[in-house]
Amino acid sequence: MASTQEKATPCCIPKAKDDINKKTSSSSSSTEVLQNWSLAVGSGSNPSEDPIPKTASMATLIRPVEPISDPPATKTTTTKGISIMTRAQTSHPLDPLSAAEISVAVATVRAAGATPEVRDSVRFIEVVLVEPHKHVVALADAYFFPPFQPSLLPRTKGGPVIPSKLPPRQARLVVYNKRSNETSIWIVELSEVHAATRGGHHRGKVIASKVVRNVQPPMDAMEYAECEAVVKDFPPFQEAMKKRGIEDMDLVMVDPWCVGYHSNADAPSRRLAKPLIFCRTESDCPMENGYARPVEGIHVLVDMQNMVVIEFEDRKLVPLPPADPLRNYTAGETRGGVDRSDVKPLQIIQPEGPSFRVNGKFIEWQKWNFRIGFTPREGLVIYSVAYVDGNRGRRPVAHRLSFVEMVVPYGDPNDPHYRKNAFDAGEDGLGKNAHSLKKGCDCLGYIKYFDAHFTNFTGGVETIENCVCLHEEDHGILWKHQDWRTGLAEVRRSRRLTVSFVCTVANYEYGFFWHFYQDGKIEAEVKLTGILSLGALQPGETRKYGTTIAPGLYAPVHQHFFVARMDMAVDCKPGEAFNQVVEVNLKVEEPGKDNVHNNAFYAEEELLRSELLAMRDCNPLTARHWIIRNTRNVNRTGQLTGFKLVPGSNCLPLAGSEAKFLRRAAFLKHNLWVTPYAHEEMYPGGEFPNQNPRVGEGLATWVKQNRSLEEADIVLWYVFGVTHVPRLEDWPVMPVERIGFMLMPHGFFNCSPAVDVPPSTTDVELKDNDIATKPILNGMIAKL
């Protein structure tokens, strides 16, 4: 992600002027935030100032790390009389790799190749930060970076021992060798010494490397583009399209899909893709919807290693669906329609600027603070979430939050739809498919954008400008009460801080959001939109496995599943493992002497003592939820402090238990899994789900250890999904469907943490004008 450059944009305001006003403030205090807000008045008029422009040539994208000279050491003395030699730290241990660090890591691995042929054959799937152990993060947050809180470190008898600098950052590279079809993992140290002392080569140091057998890494956008070109240039394919009346290959869309694993023919000894074919209609529309004309009956299998078509068969001549006049979705006449004329401008204005503060990747808002990161696979990552609670200080809630996998299984048993079981994170990468939010009104108000850097297939560094959006939103009423006797009322409006990114995976768009609320809640939300993945029908044909949405077109039923991994730390300082998980179900009291009126019910708690006991499913009939508690901290009533996981709408897979995709997605069989923290346990389907022949790899295998959870460093894996029975209203582009869950304080505070939210400015002005304070003589008061 981008460095500490700050950008705030009042987005989607009609252009009034083209200049950009800049305001910079600074302070000598180490805890005060340095900000440089840019006010862009016009929509889309906020160009990134990142040093690596997206339009730069590939040669300019790869830049060496400049030698970093150590600043003069300054001697300071703590209150305990400890002498500390401090050094400037350029990056927090959790900051995503910079463009320069990615370049160094790539160059280091490439230089390690034994021959020019080996060096030329390596392809780079991902280059990510090796996230340090939690004690390193605690050290950084205590003395080197905000929140500058030494109390984060555990106390020792002789007082704290503070090193002069943090350990060197490391990069982890997943590398694919096109010549040998091998996948390897490399660890490269990005120390300043190695960047400065190698005769100007600016290389890192290889710490470790290993070849991972019998796997295929995720696919890359460059491979997809090359695959499309190969298929469109294949003469038998061109002949098959001519049979369907298509001779202009520029109209043809080839969407490569990973083959998954259905039999030994899909084994990872070959790198395979089975494309889906679509065809645009000739029109003047600038975004002609090619997904409106699926091409069926053509079987294509592509060897992605050698980029050749290895299987081709024109199995069934299914006529192309006729051009649907409702297929396009661009504005006004460009889609052949007329836009509404009664939509008035709605502007989000914050005359004093935003309430949040940003220092690098460290965010402070109201009483919340956290860090943000970004990976090619997960996209947005939230680190070190904490709440500043008066004299109780900074109270941790979670160490790391992210969406680690998503699976989209289709319910049509016909070819090719039965093979549509996409692992969009593990096979493609949510982060690598993220949008630049400069191109649309995804966010409103004052916005802080963060850029994201990652490697492309050939090792070049690419930048997604304005990839992550940080902004505030009004969220209606926070709380309210009116005294019916006097007519006096108190009301507060709710505001939330939202961090988000949006990605496109083929036809679908997914927006991933983390919302932080003033009453201590954290909401995870996914917004689904985009275009349905369609099939073609023969004249007069219908299918019960989908919905007919236009002549010759139907949309198969399918499901979308998402996995949130939450490394919790409720009231736990670094090094503490004092959390447990309790399941709560509402029970109806049996009729009898304790329930003579037959109205009684109560909440029953059960401690999830081990991993196998913690494989749980949602149950709305008992209002089931789960509480993550600290086993050592209590509130004013003596109850253990905690946060509860409140499910939203949810489902389980509707496929049979022997469905092929469940071999790789055994984690979908339950809505909740709980494990003790293990550094290497990151992805519920294992690191390489693409063409994975191993059954139940990942989460379903880890829990067989049945480790104790009674007092542990808890990791929650929450699986949530939506079953999509397509509607005509989902065409041609689907209105957003929302799904998610809530983390809600449960006994964490002694009372409502939102009671101190002040009235809004509008409320104060009303009271000054004696409007809001006048008693209301409603019917009840009149009777009194």
N, C-alpha and C positions, 0 to 999 in steps of 0.2 A: 504494500500500500504506500501511498504517497508519504512524504516526510511531513514536517510539522507545519506546512503551509495551511493557513486557515482561509476558508472561502464560505461566505454566507450570502445566499441569494434569495431575495423576495421573488419567488418564481411565479410565472404565469400572470404577470401584471401587464396590461397593454402598454406598449412602448411609448414613453413620454420623451425620452432623450437617449442618446446613444453613448454618452460618456459613462465611465465607471468611476464612482467616487470611492476613495479608499480612506480608511481611518485606522491608525495604528496606535496602540497604547502599550506601554511597558512599565515594569516595576522592578526594583532591585530585590524585592523579597523573593526567596527561592520558592515559596509556596504560591505566589501569585501567578496567575495564568497570563501568558503573552498571547495576545490576539491580534489578528490582522484581517478584519472583516471587509470583504469587497461587496458593495451594494450594486448589483446589476439590476437596473430598472426594467429592462426589456426581457421578455422570455427568451431563454437560450443565449443571453448575451454575456455569459460568464466563462470566457475561455480559460482553460487550465493553464497554470504557470509551471506545470511540472517540467523539470529539465529534460525529460525524454518525451517529445511530442509523438502522438500516435501516428502522425503522418510522416515521421522521419524514415529514412531508408534503413534497411536491415543492418547495414554497416554501422550506422550511427547509433543503432539501438544497443549494441554491445559495447560497453565502455568499461575500462579497467577501474579498479578501486584506487583512488588517490591515496598516497601514503598519508597517514594521520600521525602527526607528531604529538607527543605527549605534552600537555600544557605544564607550566611550572607547578610543581607540587606545593601545596599550601598547607601549613601546619595549623591544625585547630585543636582545641582542647575541649573535651566534653565535661559535663558537670562532675563526672567521676574521676577526672584527671587523666583520662586516657588520651594519648597522643594519636591522632589519626592523620595519615598522609592521604589526602583525597585526590582523585583524578576525575577529570571530566569523562563521562560515559556517553558515547555517541548514540547508542540505541538501547532501549529497554530490552531485557531478555525475552519479552513476549512480543516485541514489535515484529511485524512481518518482514521478510527479507526485502531489502531495498533492491532497486534495479542493478546497482553496482555489485551488491553481494551476490545476486543471481548470476551475473556475468562472470564473477570470479569463480563461483562454484562450477559453472559449466566449463569454463576454460581449464580448470584443474582436472576435471574428470576426462575431458577430451585429451589433454596432454598426457594422461596416464596410459593412453592406448599404446600398445606395443608397436604397431605398424601404422602407416598412413591409411591402409585399408580399414583397419579397425577404427581408427579415429573418424574416418569418413562415414562409417556405417552406424555410429551411435545416434540414437534419437532420444530426446529428453521428454519424458512423460510429465514429470512434475519436479519442481525444486522448491522445497519448503523449509521453514525453520525447524530445527530440532528443538522442541520445547523443553526448557530446562526443568530440573526437578523443583518442587515447590519451595524448598528452602532457599534456592537461588532467587526465585521471584520475591520471597519475603525479604531477603537481603537487599535486593534492588529497591523495593518499595519502602524500606526502612531508611536507607541512607543515600541513595543515588537518584531516585526519581519520586515524583508525587505518588502517594500522599505524604512521603517523608515522615513515616511513623515508626520510630524504633520499637514501640510497644508490640509491633507485629512479631518480633523475634522472641523466642522463649528466653526466659531469664536463666542465667547461669550463676553459679556461686561466686565466681571471680569477676563478674561483670561481662559485658559483651566484648567479643574479640572481633574487630572490624577490619576486614582486608582492605587493601588500598584500591582494588579494582575487582570487577566482576569477571567470571570465567569468559573465555572467548566464545563468540557465537558460532553455531555450527549449522550447516545446511545438510538436508537429507535429499538425495536425488534418486528418482526411479528412472532407470535408463533402459531403453529397448535397443537391442542390436539387430538391425534389419538383415544383416548378412547371416547371423547364426540363429536368429529367432530366440534369443535368450533375453531374459529380464534380470537386471541386477539392481542392487541397492547400494548406494555410496553415502558415506558420511564424510563431509569436508569441513575442516576447521577454517574459520574466516578470521584468523587473527591478524592484527595489524602488522605484526613482525613479519609474517610470511608475505604479506602484500608489499612490504617495503624493501625486503632484502633479497629478492630473487632476480636481481639484475634488470628490473623494469618489466618483468613478465607478469607481475601482479597475480600470482597464483596463490591459492590456499594450500592447505595440507590435507592429504587424504588420510583420514583416521581409520576407516574400515571400508571394506567392500565385500559383497558376496553375490553369487548368482542364485536366484530363486528358481527352482526347477518346477516344471509342470504348471506354469501360470501364463496368463496373458494380461498385460497391463491395460489400463483404459485406452480407448480410442482418442484420436486427436482430430481437431477440425481440419488440419492439413490433409490427413488421411482421408477424411470424408470428401473433401473437395477433389482429391485425386481419384478416389473411387468413382465419383460421379462422372468424371471425364472419361475414365476407362470404360465404364458401362455404355455411355453414350457413343463412344467410338467403336464399340464391338459390332461388327457387321450383322451377325444374326439378330442382335437386339434391334438394330435399325430396320431390318426386314420385318420383325414382329410389330414394330410400331407402324410401319407402312400398311400392314394388314388392318390396322385400326384407324387408318386415315391420317397418320401423323408422319410428315417427312421433315419438318423443321425441328431439329434436335434442340434448338434454343428454347423451345417451349417445354421440353421434358425436364422434370425434376426427379433426381435419384436421391432418396434419403437412405443412406446406409444405416442398418440396424445391426447391433451385435447379435450373434446367433444364439447366445445363451448356452444352455447345455441340455440336450434332449437325448443324446445317445453318444456312442463312441465316435461317431462321425464328427461331432463337435468338440472333440478333445483339443486341449490347448497346444498340441504339437503343431497345429497350424493356426494362423491368425486370420479369422474368418469374419465376413459380414454378409448378411442377406438383405439387400436393399428392397425398399418399397418404392414403387414407381407412381408418379403423378404427371399430369400434363396440363399446362396452362391453356387458357383460351385466348386467342388473339383479341386484344381490346386496347383501348386507350387508357385504361386504369393504371395509375403508377404502381399499384401494388396488387396486381392480378392474383387472385386466390387460386393457386394451382392445386391446393388440397381438395378443391371441389370436383376434380376429375381424376379419381384413382384408376390406375391401370392394373387390372387383375388378370390372372391366368399365366403370367410370365414368371418363371422360376430362375433366379440368378444367384449364384454363389461366387463371392470374390475372395481370392487369396490376397489379403491385405499386406502380407510381407513382401510378396513379389509384384503386387498390384496387377493381377491378371484375373480374368474371368475363368474359373475352373469348372463350373457347371452352368449350363444354360438349357432351358426347355420352354417352348411355347406350349403350355399344357392345355389351355382352354381359351378360345377366342370369346372374351366377354366384351361386348360393345362399350365404348367410352360413354359415360353418362352425358346426356345433353347439357349444354351450357345453362346453368341455373341463373336466371336473371337476378336472383337475390344473393349471389355468391360473394360479392365484394363488400368492403367495409370502410373504404376511404370516404373522405368528406364530400358531401353534396353531389354535384353533377359528375364527379369523377367515378362514382360508383353507379351512376344512373338514377340517382334519387335526389331528394330535397331535404336539407337539414331543417331542424326546428328554428323558428324565428323569435321565440319568446324567452330565450335564456339570457338573463341579464348578468353582467359581470359580478363575480364574487371575489373579493380581494382579501387576503389574510395580511393584516398589517400589525407589526410590532414596533411602535414608534421609538421605544427605548432599546430595541434589539432583543436578542433571545436571552432566556434565563439560564441557559447552560454555559459552561466554560470548558474550553478545550486546551490541553497542553500536550502536544504530540498526539498520542493515541489514548491519553487519559481524559476521561469525561467526568465532569461534575455537574449535577443538576438537582436542584432542591436538596434533598438529603442523600440522594443516590450518588455513588461513584463507581466507575468500572473502566476497563480498557477494552479496546476493540482490536481485532485481528482479522486476517483474511487468508484463506487457503484455496488452492485451485479446486480441491475436491468438495469441501464443505461450504465454501463461500464465507459469509460473515461468522466470526467467532467472538463471543463475549467472555472476557476474563475478569477475575478478581472483583466480583460483584459484592458491594458492601453498602450498608445503610448507616449514616451518621446519626446516632440516637442520643442526643443531649449529653448528659454526664456519663452515659455508658460508652460513649465514644464510637469508633468505627466498628460496626458489627458485620462480619462476613456472612454472606448468604450462599454464594457458589463460587467455585474456582474457575469453572469453564462451562460454557453453554454453547451448543451448536446443533445443527441438523446434519447428521452423519450419513444418512442413506435415505433413499426413496425408491419405491418399487411400484410399477404400473402394470398389473396383470390384466389382460383382456379375457372376456368371457365367451368369445365366439370360437367354437372348435374347428371352424373351417380354415383352410389355408388362404392367406398367410397369417391370419389374425391369431391363431393359437400360439404362434411364436412371439407375439408382441408382449414381452415381459421385461420392460426396460428397468434397469438399475441406473437411474439417471445420475446419481452421485458416483457410484463405484465404476460404472462403465464409461461415463462421459466427463463428469465433473461439474458440479453446480457453479463453482467459482469461475472456472474457465469459460463458462457460457453466460456470464453476467453481462448486464447492459451498462453502457454509459448513460447515466440519467440526465445528461445534457440534452438528450434528444426529445424529451417529452415532459409533461407536467406530472411526473410521478409523485413529487412532493410539493407542498405549498408552504409559504411563509419564509422565514429566515432559515436558510439551510446551510449546514456544514457538510461539505462533500469530502470524501476520502478517495484517492486513486488506488488502484490495485495493480501490482506488477506480477507477472508470471512468465515462465518460459514457453516458447512455442516448440513445435516438434523438432526443429533443427537447432535449437539452443539459443535463438534470438530472444531478447527480452521485449515483451509487449506490455503496454500500459492500457488499462481501461480507466479513462478519465471519469471522475465523478461516479465512481462505482458504488460507493456506500453513501447513503443519505441519513443525516442526523437532523431532526427537527422536532419542534413542539407541536402538539395538536390540542385544540379544545375538545373535550370529551363529555360535554353535557353537564348534568348535575353531579356533583361529588357527594354532597349530603344536604338535607333540608329538613327543617321542622317549623311548623307554625303553631303557636299557642292558640287554640280555638276559643279560649276565654277572652284573650286580649286582642287577638288578631295580629300580634307581633310575630315576625318570622325571621329566621336566619337561614341563609342559603349560600352555598359555595359552589362555584363551578370547578369541574374537574379538568385538569390538564395532564397530559401524558407526554413523555419523551419517547420518540420512536427512532429506532435504528433499523435500517432495512437495505435490502438489495433485491434486484429482479433478474431472473435469468430466462433464457429461451432454450428449450431442448426440443429441436425439430419443430413440431406444430404447436406445442404447449408452452405457455408462460407460467412461471411460478414466482410469486413475490414472498419473500421471507422477512418477517417482522418480529422484532422484540420491543415490547411496549413496557415502559416503567411508569408506575402510577404514584400519585402523592399519598395514597393510603397504604403504601408498602407492597402492592401487588406487582407481579411481573407476568406479562401475558406473552405467550408465543403464538404467532398467527401465520398461517400460510394462505395466500390468496391465489386461486387457480383461475386462469383465463387462457386466451389463445384460441386455437382452431381445433375442432374435433378431428380425430384420425378416422377416416371414412373407408367404406368398402363400396364396390360397385355391384349392382343388381342386374340380373337379366330382365328383359321386359316382362312385366307381370309377376316377378318373383318378390317374395317377402321372406324375412328371416325373424325367428323369434328371439334371436340373440342380440337384437339391436332395434333401433328406431329408424323408420324411414323418414328422412327429413326433406327430400326433394326427389323428383322423378329420377330413378336409377341410382339413388344415393341412400346409404344407410350408415348409421353410426353404431358400432358395437358397444354393448355394455362393458364396463371396465371399472376398476378400482384404483385409487391413488393412496399409497401408504407412505408415511413419513416417519422417520425415527429421530427423536431428539435425545441426544446424550447430555446428561446433566451431572457434572462432577460437583456434588454438593459440599458445602462447608458451613452449615448452619451454626452460627456462633462459635466456629472453630478457628483458632489461630493456626498459622502454619505449623505443621508437625503434630497437630492434634487430630485424633481419629475418634471423635466422640459423638458420632451420629448413628441413628437407627431409624428404621422405617416401620410404621404402625399402619395397618389397614383398618379402616373404620367402615362399618356397615350399620345401617339403621334396622333395628329389630322391632317387631310388634310384640308387645307383652301378651303372654298367654292369658286367656280369660280366667278369672279367679279372684281371690281376695285382694290381690295387688292391682287388679284391673276390673273393678266391678262395673265401670262405665264403658268398658271396651274401647277406650280412646287412647290407651297408653302405648307409647313407643319410645325407644331410647337408642343411643349410639353405643355400639359394642366395638371395642378395640381388640386387635390381635397383633402381637409383635411378629414380624417376619424374621425368623431367627436364622435362616440360612438361604442360600441361593435357590435351591430346589423348591423351597416353600414360598419363595418370592416371585414365582412365575404366575402372574395374576391377570385377570381380565376385568374390564369395566362391567358394572352391573347397575344400570339406572334404577332398577326395582328396589335396591337397598341404598340408593344415593352413595354408592361406594366411592371413597377417596382415600388418599394415603397421606400420612403426616411424616415428614422428615424431622426428627427431634434431636436436640442436643441432650445427651445423657447426663450432663453435669450442670447446666444452667437452668434456673427457674425464674418465673415471673413473680409478681407480687402476691399471687395466690398460691404459690408453691408448685405450680404446674411446670412441666418441662417446656422450654421454649422450642418453637418449631415453625416450619412452613409446610403447607399442605398442597399437594398436587390435585387439582380439581379438573377432571376430564371434561372436555366438550363433547360434541357428537362424535361417535366413533363406530367402528365396525371391525370385523375379523375377515380373513379371506373366505370367499364363497366357493373357491375351487375345492375339489376333492383332496383328501389327505395325500393322495399319490400324485398330485399334479407335479409336473417336472420342475416348474420354477421354484417350488417349495424346497427342493433339494438345496438350492442356494439361498433361500429366504426362509429358513426355519424360524428365524426371529419374528416372523409375522404371526406365529401361532398364538402369541400372547400379547396383550396390550402393555404389560409392565414387566420388566425384568430389573433385578437389583443385583449389583455385584460390588465387591470391595474394589477400591481403586487399584489398577495395575497399569503401569506406564505404557505397556505394549498393546493393551486392549482398547482399540480405538473404533473399529468398524464392525458392526454387528454381523455382517456376512463375510468377514475376513477382508484382508486388504485387496485381494484380487478376485472379485466375483465374476469377471468376464470369462466365459467359457470354463467356469470352475467345475470340475468333475467330482469334487469331494462333498459328501453329504453333511449338511449341518455345520459347516465350518464357521467359526466365529462365536457369537454369543451362545448359541445352543450347545456348543462344546465346552466353553469356559465354565458355564454354570454346573457342569457335571462334577466339578471339584467340590461343590456343595460347601463353599467356604462360609464361615460364620459371619453374620451381619448384626449381631447383638450390640456391638459397639465397634464401629469401623469407619473408615474413610469411604463414604457411600457414593456410588455412581448409579443414577437412575437412567434407564433406557425406556422411554415412553414411545410406544408405537401407536400412531393414530391415523385413521384413514377415512375416506369418503367413497361410497359406492355411487357411481355415476351412471344413471339411466338417462341417456341423452334426450333432450326435448327439442322441439322445433325452435324454441326461443334461444337455444344455445348456438344457433346458426345465423349468420356466417362466422361470427366471433362470439365467444362465450362470455356473458357477463360474469363478473368476479364471483366465485364461490369461496366462502371463508371456512376455515377449519383450524382448530388449535386447542389450547389448554391454558390453565392459569396456575401460577405459583402464588399462593396467598398466605400471608402471615397468620399463624395459628398459635396464639399465646406467646408470640414473639415480643409483642409490646404489652405494656400495662394498660393501655387504653387505645382508642383510635388515634393512629399517628396523623390523621388528616384534620384533627380538631383545630390545629394551629394555622391552617391555611387561611389567609386573610380574605376579606370580601374583595371582589373584583372592583376595579376603578369605577365601573358603571354603577355598582351597588352603592359605593361611597357617595357618588354624585347624586344619586336618587335620595339618599338619606339626608344629604345637606339641603336638598330642596323640599324636605318634609313630605316626600311622596311615599317612601317605603315605610315610614314609622306611623302613619295614620292607621288607627284601628279600622278593621273591616267589619261592618255590621252585617254579617251573614245571617242566615236563617236561624242557626243554633243560638247565636248571641241574642238575637231578637227575642227568642223564646225565654232566655234567662232574664 
